[in-house]
Amino acid sequence: MADPSLTSPSEVPLRSPRAAPLSLSFPFLREGSRVWERGAPPRSLPSPLPTKRNRTYSATVRATSGPAFKGVCKSFCRSQGHGFIRPTNGGDDIFVHISDIEGEYVPVEGDEVTYKVSRIPPKNLKIQAVEVKIVHLNPGTKHETWSGQIISQLDES
């Protein structure tokens, strides 16, 4: 039989080893709420612009499976990390982020490029260029590699 000195589990009151009371603050801190605005914002807010590093997997798959387009680099600022591409078929200029440029050269005005497009959330009304590759360097301009080496391009006359 069972030892009478042992008590059954139902007779022993259950207690947490650390009997600290649980406290919740209502309303919960949500972005956009008045309580959120009074408190300290989080340390790192996500960028509103999706870069290659923070783009969702599904957006990446849609962009890479889409067709490639041709265009000409309208402008690019390495220090700011972005620029614009003028499509050869016409239309509005397309934004390009530094993280989406592939290859060894920093694009300059007049470089011919190929690119694919990805929609920019949250409304998906605008597009940005992804998988940007320079296919022809603009002759007569100086080009810089990402490591900082400057290459002079001779005229192809």
Disulfide bonds with the S-S distance in Angstrom:
none
